[in-house]
Amino acid sequence: MKKIALTSLIAMFAFAGAHAANVIDGNPLYMPKKGHAYSVTTLGSHSGSEEIKSWGAEEEFGYGITDKLAVTVDTTVTDERSFDQWAWDDMSFGLTFRALEKGAWKLDLVGGYSVGPVWDNHRPFLDKDDTGYAWTVGVRGGYVASNWTVAGHALFNYLNTESFNWNDDGMHVWQLGVDAQYVMCPHMNVVAGVEYTGLTDSWAKNAGSWDATLGLNFNIDTTKYVGVYVGAEMDHQGGANNDEWDVQNGFNFGAKFGIDF
């Protein structure tokens, strides 16, 4: 396996959430109905040092094949130092299957395939020395009440420099998180989430990061919403600083626009 920097690996997941946020009010257990499509566009920053601050634009598009099966496509572009360094970070494809829906309890099986970076800081398209390919499997589930929702997710990612190089060691990454929503009124709701992304490989010494987000959504109507959010990140790089956690300078922040059609 060719060497891939830890920061490049984490970047593949940095702007990704737990799949398919509700484009109407932010419910983390949203599933589009059969024949319905949705789009969520996110513009925002990513925390970092004062000298290096990245900005990103993410587009997530989903379509309900049936009431219980949805397909998603997601891509992200980021910039550092006023376009002096930029990257088309990833292209992801996913499937979500609602395996259980019993009253307010819901459980989804999720899977995906990601490529990233697609085009990184003026390097060639899908540069063979820089590109990683990730397979994802996992679950998300939780409880949907009349005015609040709590949902957890557990995703396992296997990353390598080739799509099917499964006999190699590769990188093994867990994403574990909880998302919540509280509906204040038909037009306003608060969302919050926390997620741990970490490598399980022994050479990485449990390197990873914690991300926390708090947001406010406004429903324009039953099919459109806009939202703003703020977040913070704490990283654990491993290596010589094996036991040290570092809180990233500043906060990340941004805005979202979602539409269901």
N, C-alpha and C positions, 0 to 999 in steps of 0.2 A: 504494500500500500504506500503510495506517495505521501509525503508529509503535508498535512493541511493545518494551518494555524488555528489555535483554539478560537481566536476572535472571529475568524471566518465561519467556523462552525456555528457559534452562538448567533452570528448575524443572520443565518438562515432561519432562525426561529425568533429573532428579536421583535419583529413587528407582527408575528403571528399570534393569534389567540387560540381559543379552544374550538375553533371551527364555527362558522356560520352564526354570527350574532343575529338576533332578531332585528330586521330592518325597520320594524314599526316602533318598538319601544325598548329594545335592548335586552330582551329576555334571552338568557344564555342557552335555553333549551328549545329555541325556535326551530321548526322544520317547515320548509315550504310545502304547500299542498301540490298535488299532481297537476302538472301543466303550468305552475306558477314559477316565475323567475325572480331573482332579487339581485341587487347590486349594493355593495357597501364600499364607499371611497373614503380613505383615511389620509389626512395630511398632518404631519407632526414631527416632533424632534425626538432625538434619543439622547439620554444623558451621557455625559463624558467629561473629559477635562476641559478647562477653559480654552485651551488651544485647539482642541478637536471636538467639534459639535456636529453631529450628523442630523440631517433632515431627511424625511422619507415620505413617499407617496405610495399607498397600497390600494390595490383594487381587488375586491373579492366578488366573484359572480357565482351564483348557484341556481340550480334548476331542480324542481321536484319531478322525478321520473314517475314515482307513485306517491301516495300519501306517506309512505314509510321509507322511501329511498330517494336520496338527493345526491347530486353530483356538484362539485365545486371546482372552480379554477381561481387561483390566487397568484398575484405577482406584486413585487415591491421594487421600487427604485429609490436609492439613497444618494445623498450628496454630503461632502465634507469640504470645508474651506472654499465656499462660494464656487462650486463646480470645478475646482482645481482637482479634486478627487471625487469620483462618482462611481456608482455601480448599479447595474441591473442585478439586484441581489438574488432573486429566485423566481422560479416558475413552479407552482405546485398544483397537483390534481388530487382531488379527494372524493371519497364516498362516505355517506352517513346513512346507516340503517337503523330505524327505530325498532329495536328488538322487543321492547316492553313498554306498554302504555296502560297502566292499571290505575284508573282514577287520576289523582294528582301526581302519582309516581311515574317517572319516565326514565328509560335507559336506552342509549344509543351505542352501536358499534361503529367505530370510525377507522378509516384506513386512507393512506395517501402515498404519493410519490412526489419528490421534490428535486429540483436541480438548482444549484447555486454555487458561486455566482454565475449568471449567464454571461455577463459582460462586466468585468471588474476593472475600474480605473485605467481605461484605455488598453487593457490586455485584450488579446484576440477573443472572439466569440467562443464561449465554452472552452476556454483554454485548458488543455489536457493536464497541465501542471498545477492548476488552481481550482478546478471544478470538483464539487462533491455531489454525490447522488444519495438521496435518503429515502428509505422506506419507513412508513409510519403505520402502526396499529395501536388501537386502544379503545377506551370506553369513556363515555360521559353520561352522567345521570343525576337526577335530583328530584326535587319536589316543587310543584307549581301551585301556589295558593292563589286566592283571589286578588291579592295586591302585593305579593312578594314571591320570589323564587330563589332557591339556593341549589347550585349545581356544582358537582365536582368532576374532574377529568383526570385520567391517567393515560399518557401516551408514551409508547416506546418507539424510539427512532434508531435505525441502523444506517450509518453513513459510511460510504467508501468512495474511491475515485473511479469506480466503474459501477454500472447499474446492477450487475448480477455477480459481482465478485464476492460471493457469500462465504467462500472458503478462506478468505483472508481475515485478519483480525478486525479491521475496520474500527469505527467508533460507535459506542453505544450510549444513547442519551435518553434520559427520562424527563418528561414534562408532567409535573404533578401540581394541580391547582384547584382553587375554589373560586367560583363567581357568584355574585348575589345581585338582586335587584329589588328595589322597593318603589312601588307606584304611589306617588303622592296624589295625583289626580289624572284624569284622562289625557292630559297634555304633557305632564311632567313626571319624570322618574329618575331615581338615583341608581347608579350601578357601581359596583366595586369588585375587585378581584385581586388575588395573590397567586403567584406561580413560581415554582422552583424548576429550573432547567439545569440538569447536571449530568456529567459524564460518569459512567460506572467503571471505565477501564482503569486498571491498576496503575498504569503509567501516568494517568492524569491526576492521581491523588484526589479524586472527588471534586475536581474543578467544576464550577457552575455559577449560577446566579439566581438571586431572588428578585422578582419584579412585582410591584404593587401599583394598582391603578384605581383612581376614583373619578367618576364621570357623572355628568348631568345631561339627560336627553330631553328634547322637546319634540313632540309629535306635531308635524305640520297638518297632517290629516291621517286617515287610516292606512295610507300606503307610503308615507314619507316621514322621515325624521332627520333632525340635525342634532349633533351632540358635541360636547367639549369634554376633555379629560385632562388629568394631570397624573403623573406617576413618578416613581423613584426606583432605583436599581442598586443592589448590593452584590458585588462579585467576589468569588473565591477562585484565585488563579492556580492554586496548588504550587508545585515545585518548591522553590526555596521558601516561599511564604505559605507553606502548607496549612498552617493553622490560622491564617489571617484573612479576615473579611474586610473588603474595602467598599465603602458607600460612595457611589459615583457622585461627582460634583453636580449640583443643581438638580433640576427636575426635568422630566420629559413632559411634553404637553402637546395638544393638537385638537383637531376637530374631525367629525365624521358626518357623512351624508349617506342616508340609506333610502332605497326605493324598492317597493314590491310591485310587480306587474305581471 
